[in-house]
């Protein structure tokens, strides 16, 4: 029997950018993207952690201009598809054009799970330019499967090539993943993908649940490098899927080698589920809030856990890093 | 007392809220609400005893009593309306992102726009953040200003959603041209939380002269000035300095004239337009 094809989408150089405070250099991109190309990743995502043009006070300035990082990717990526995230409201079509000129061939248009319509113009633009466009829904733990389906259809109608749902907080357990992926796979005319965070230690387990439910594109990062507790670990996922008889096209020995030689040396800290990262998953808070919360906790002399719980209570969504300062300030003056 | 008569094109949410604001303004008198089809907004205006028309821009342009016009349609429609209204000698407040005329943020640059007959109201985020950007820059010299506006999903209409790039690009431009910053970036976030969140605006600046006391005084002065036309404009986090980085957070609660209070974003752009129009009307009447 023919093995089922699963496409591994590496986002070490995008989601992993959070974990190194957006400090990747062009040489690091060449080493990591080059290794992923040799290992056989289907797509390789390169951009600021908050997508192209995410470099800002709110999300952190990027150390090397994004175009230089993308061009470094184009130097070494030939068979894989060089990809970038674009969050409407942060980046514009003008930014998309700059990234396209630097060599990006697929754009993943990311909105909060209930706000897909703000990404219609970007999906259409990418498709009209002959590029791959992906509808990427963030914070998918916050609503049920039917609502996700409704929003996914907005992206599909705009022309998206596949739909990716993200558990941006790492809040979901495998049954949550199955319920969402199964409905999308059944109802949508395009493939479905999944993006895990490891806040509850379930990134590989949830990714497996997604695959078993019919998802065919799975996000992962070498060493699990990513915002908060990190993502599904690429080389581990490749090994697990190989054991289970799926065809990822990935040579996981090569993946292990690039993780060891190119990713280990650039990591700022071990990618573990520490107490604060665990709280992201438990409270349902956007993973990239983690390091910003540490800074605010230090500035206002608070426990980071208290800030995260309040952010979760307020229902903050992806991109609202500025509200970490508001919560910390209000807690420090005793208003919350 | 004599007042200046005003017309509104576009009887949707924005147009209806503008009508209620005109009704309690000092120097303006509601005259006509014009749309292109029969609608709830047209009925509402008729119910309040105002003239109505489904002849759109022409009904307003050809009404000799109307001197000030609010265009609450769309950018593409306003580009067609602008020359017609100019020919008719009307003073126009453009609520769309068309930017036919200069940007106006009343508490910052209305006094400098003595010759203009078409005023563009920037964006809701611009009306909320440019005053603070200006207040920081005037005392601290901003190299870079960045704003984050968070809106309740329910208060972001189809026009904003279909053209979200227009919002960020226009707001960013106003942070430089009116706010005075050398460089700028604008970010917009839609948050669907229930009950709906109040409009929140964070203004970050990288400045050359980071003196906390002067920045704080300048920002507090500006907040008081904006509060004169937007009572729900509140300083949530006063200027915090980290080295040369300034952070200010502003919450905008709407007046609840026609729109819900969480729609502070829609309220502030309307309140700014009415404030500017009322000032111009006062000049025309010679009462200021």
Interface residues (C-beta under 8 A of the other chain):
Chain A: X56 X57 X58 X88 X89 X90 X92 X93 X94 X112 X114 X115 X117 X118 X120 X121 X299 X314 X315 X316 X317 X319 X320 X322 X323 X325 X326 X329 X330
Chain B: X144 X146 X148 X150 X153 X158 X161 X162 X163 X164 X165 X167 X168 X169 X185 X187 X188 X189 X190 X191 X192 X193 X194 X197 X200 X202 X204 X206 X236 X237 X240 X242 X245 X247 X249
